[in-house]
């Protein structure tokens, strides 16, 4: 990077919103963010955000990529590295080895941050269907990013056979599943949760434990398919509908740029997911 390019980059970063955008995209890493997600996280109007994104892209500090019908923005690692190299080229009076720790991670071309793995607990009353569905879906579809558990405030002695049949049909490993009491997750050696979701109204109304670490929590309640009446086919349909609704919510959850959102924005996002598909009938 030459002096003119460096001046352009610094001019782009001289405005507060653009500096916030760049830092947000650096935290988002390889996931990137859509313009709407960035605007929502920073509470900036769409037209204003578009202008700022354009300026940052022209400066070489961010890049965009079309994915399907949407455009996602990313911090441009090469551009950032070029700016740092320009600044540090004569580092330490001609002794660049003293600056090596600063560049040791960026020279590999990889983002210096590793993505954390989040612990998620789904709570229901019986832990025989809805919470078991949620645990299984998250484990299979995003097990590289999330570790999933489920529990019941008053768990049944065994899992619902209709729920197990649906899970087997969907290709889930049911051998790892069992009904668990929420008390199991209050022990000193229990996992520390990042997210806790209730998936039935009764569990949400009951007094749940005070979780250490203050996880982000939300209510994703939906009708209990166990209470469905009619023929076996009608009951199975209720379980299919519940599975589909939970799969949609978990898909929306795993798509969130968690690392890039502050706690308030993240809480708002998971609350909104709980309002989706609220009309699923059993």
Secondary structure, DSSP 8 states (H G I E B T S, - for coil): --HHHHHHHHHHHTSHHHHHHHHHHHHHGGG-EEHHHHHHHHT--HHHHHHHHHHHHHTTSEEEEEETTEEEEEE-HHHHHHHHHHHHTTHHHH-GGGGHHHHTTTTTTS-S-----EEEEEEESS-SSHHHHHHHHHHHHHTTTEEEEEEETT--SS--HHHHHHHHHTT--GGG----BGGGGGSTTS---SEEEE-SHHHHHS-----TT--EEEE-----GGG--SSHHHHHHHHHHHHHHHHHHHHHHHTS-GGGS-HHHHHHHHHHHHHTTTT---
